[in-house]
Amino acid sequence: MKQTGLGTHDPSLLARLIKELHQHDCSISNDSLEKLLSRGPAAVPHLEAIIEARLTERHFLDVSNPPRNTEWFIVVHALYLLAHIGSEKSLDLILEFLGQRQAFLDYWLNDLLDEDLWEVPFLLGRNRLPLLESFLLDEHANPFSRLAVGTALVQIALQFKSKFKSVCQIFEQFLTRRYEDPDFVGLICSELLDLRAAPLKPAILRALRENAIWPGLLTTAQVEQAYEKNHRRVMRPLALADRYQDFRQSAYFAKTASGITPKMEIKKVLQRSS
């Protein structure tokens, strides 16, 4: 066995750890998760292979009458481990996966897409803003995933001052688009109220005046009130062990007999005009 700065790299141990991912959902032990993290770059090809396999299978998966998902947590494992390893080069593959149609993502991610997925592009995207920008502006990508990327961009701007201007420019470009769904624009602008960037306020107000935002989501008064606040909502990703503990405790990740989990109100908003 070879000893490196990342610990003892035993290929057979890595293979056993990857096998555990296929066998366990969020009940996997924190010890196994930490051992996988300690493998660093050595684990990345194995984790990427999990996502690549699911992308290949999408052409054969009948999501209208899906088979029983015996590995329902495997993609979640791969996404979060790649994020916490810090494999920035994996972001291309991850966004390809997240850009897929809703039924496919529901099958593999359950309700994670509505909640905490923003942590993944946040952890991997700080130095890849052009890629996050392209995804946010891609109207053909999954809207829930685009919203998660929007949240990640807002938090990157809040937590890394050197990225603030670049992120504002991304959202300025988004707000100049004229053919986006007004529900989606409203949800993005609601996220932007956490950022409260002065350069973006005129564009948000203009979008409201031009009816580019569905009025049931956001009003001029709410924008003004948000910009008067002193506090910005900063959200920090949980440590991996804490994230998995949250998975174990969260009702939206509890499988039902049918394999279907309840969705948040946000889904109703995005599906209303679809």
HELIX and SHEET records of a PDB file:
HELIX    1   1 PRO A   11  GLN A   23  1                                  13    
HELIX    2   2 ASN A   30  SER A   38  1                                   9    
HELIX    3   3 GLY A   40  ALA A   42  5                                   3    
HELIX    4   4 VAL A   44  GLU A   57  1                                  14    
HELIX    5   5 ILE A   74  ILE A   85  1                                  12    
HELIX    6   6 GLU A   88  SER A   90  5                                   3    
HELIX    7   7 LEU A   91  LEU A   98  1                                   8    
HELIX    8   8 GLN A  102  LEU A  109  1                                   8    
HELIX    9   9 LEU A  112  ASP A  114  5                                   3    
HELIX   10  10 GLU A  119  GLY A  125  1                                   7    
HELIX   11  11 LEU A  129  LEU A  136  1                                   8    
HELIX   12  12 PRO A  143  GLN A  159  1                                  17    
HELIX   13  13 LYS A  161  LYS A  163  5                                   3    
HELIX   14  14 PHE A  164  LEU A  175  1                                  12    
HELIX   15  15 PRO A  182  LEU A  195  1                                  14    
HELIX   16  16 ALA A  198  LEU A  200  5                                   3    
HELIX   17  17 LYS A  201  ARG A  209  1                                   9    
HELIX   18  18 THR A  220  GLU A  228  1                                   9    
HELIX   19  19 LEU A  240  GLN A  249  1                                  10    
HELIX   20  20 ALA A  251  PHE A  253  5                                   3    
HELIX   21  21 GLU A  265  ARG A  272  1                                   8    
SHEET    1   A 2 LYS A   2  THR A   4  0                                        
SHEET    2   A 2 GLY A   7  HIS A   9 -1                                        
END                                                                             
